[in-house]
Each structure stands twice: as structure tokens, then as C-alpha cells.
Amino acid sequence: MGKRILIAMGIFASLLSVAVAIPGIATFYTKYVPSACYGNKGFGVMIAAANDSLWNNGAACGKVFQVTCKGPRNPVPHPCTGKTVTVKVVDHCPGCPSTLDLSKEAFTQIANPVAGIINIDYIQ
């Protein structure tokens, strides 16, 4: 009986630790340096800029997110590639309509760039 309870508690604890994806919106940008977080230091192309609420006065700097396209926000049909991309927040996108403004390279991994704006799920 004790082993069953222990196993049940383990399963319950592991379910609680599963990350829950947050819905959002993504766009893309193409000028990566300088950035609000790191100035003139480049961090490659798998990067993103955070909108005002995610930015949180710079607390988003350096955070890593897994981003997945969930569907279109405009008439471009079926923009999603079915892939997930991992990006690091290196910049702020003040006033952005999107949650994450991805580098064009990151956006292209998960969606057709012709779409320009997509629905996403993201996990830190």
C-alpha cells in the first residue's frame, strides 16, 4: 500500500512540473545589433525582442523560450512549419503588437515569413 501511495505522489509531482505553453503573437525583425540587453554584442540569429509586458523593465534579458507557431493571424493560409524554435531574448520591442518579435531566421524556422504575424505558444 505504501509503495502505491509513493508512486501516485511521484506521478502527481511530475505532472505539476510539466511546463504549460502560453499563447501569444509573433512577428519578426531584421536588425539585431545593437540590442537593449547587450548593446553591440551579437548573440547569433536565434534571438527575440520582448514586448512591453514580457520585457518587465529588462527582466526578460537572457531568458530562453521555446516558440511554436499555432496558426495564422491574417489571410496567409497554413503558415506554420510544424517546428519549434528556441530563442534568447536580447532586445525590447516597445509598443509591439506581438508578444515576441523573433529574428527573421527564427520566424522562418516555424512559419512562412510572408505571413508576417502568427499565433504562437511559448514556454520558458
C-alpha positions in Angstrom: 0.0 0.0 0.0 2.8 2.4 0.9 4.5 1.9 -2.4 1.3 2.7 -4.3 1.0 6.0 -2.5 4.6 6.8 -3.2 4.2 6.0 -6.9 1.0 8.1 -7.0 2.7 11.0 -5.4 5.6 10.8 -7.8 3.3 10.8 -10.8 1.4 13.8 -9.4 4.6 15.7 -8.7 5.8 15.1 -12.2 2.6 16.3 -13.7 2.8 19.5 -11.7 6.3 20.2 -13.1 5.2 20.0 -16.8 5.5 23.4 -18.4 2.3 25.0 -19.7 2.6 26.8 -23.0 1.4 30.4 -23.1 -0.4 31.7 -26.1 0.9 34.8 -27.8 1.7 36.5 -31.1 5.0 36.6 -33.0 6.3 38.9 -35.7 9.9 39.3 -37.0 12.7 41.9 -37.3 16.0 42.0 -39.1 18.4 44.4 -37.3 19.9 42.6 -34.4 22.7 44.9 -33.1 22.7 47.0 -31.0 20.2 45.4 -28.6 18.7 46.7 -25.4 20.1 43.9 -23.4 23.7 43.5 -24.7 24.5 46.7 -26.7 26.8 45.9 -29.6 27.5 42.2 -28.6 25.8 39.8 -31.0 24.1 36.6 -29.9 23.7 34.9 -33.3 20.3 34.8 -35.1 18.1 32.6 -32.8 17.0 35.6 -30.8 14.0 37.7 -30.0 12.8 41.0 -28.7 10.1 41.1 -25.9 7.0 43.2 -25.9 6.5 45.7 -23.0 4.7 43.3 -20.7 7.2 40.4 -21.2 10.1 42.8 -21.1 9.3 43.8 -17.5 11.9 46.5 -17.2 14.6 44.3 -18.6 13.9 41.2 -16.5 13.4 39.3 -19.8 17.0 39.8 -20.9 18.7 36.5 -21.4 15.6 34.4 -20.9 15.2 31.5 -23.3 11.9 30.5 -24.8 10.7 27.6 -27.0 8.3 29.0 -29.6 5.8 27.1 -31.8 3.6 28.5 -34.5 -0.1 27.7 -33.8 -1.8 29.4 -36.8 -2.3 32.5 -38.9 -3.4 36.0 -37.8 -4.0 37.2 -41.4 -5.2 35.7 -44.7 -1.9 33.8 -45.4 -3.1 30.1 -45.3 -1.2 27.5 -43.3 1.9 29.5 -42.4 3.2 27.0 -39.8 6.0 24.6 -40.5 5.3 22.3 -37.5 8.7 23.0 -36.0 9.6 24.6 -32.7 12.5 27.1 -32.3 14.4 28.1 -29.2 15.3 31.8 -28.9 17.1 34.0 -26.4 15.6 37.4 -25.5 18.2 40.1 -26.4 16.1 43.1 -27.1 13.0 45.1 -26.2 10.3 45.9 -28.7 8.4 48.9 -27.2 4.8 49.1 -28.4 5.0 45.9 -30.4 1.7 44.3 -31.3 3.4 40.9 -30.8 4.5 39.1 -27.6 7.8 38.1 -29.2 9.4 39.8 -32.1 11.6 37.0 -33.5 14.7 37.3 -35.7 13.7 36.6 -39.3 15.8 33.4 -39.1 13.9 32.1 -36.1 10.5 33.1 -37.5 11.3 31.3 -40.8 12.0 28.1 -38.8 8.4 28.0 -37.5 6.4 29.8 -40.2 6.4 31.3 -43.7 7.8 34.8 -43.4 5.2 36.0 -45.9 2.6 35.7 -43.1 4.5 38.4 -41.1 2.5 37.8 -37.9 1.3 34.5 -36.4 -0.3 33.0 -33.3 2.2 31.2 -31.1 2.6 29.1 -28.0 5.8 29.8 -26.0 7.4 28.2 -23.0 10.3 29.4 -20.9 
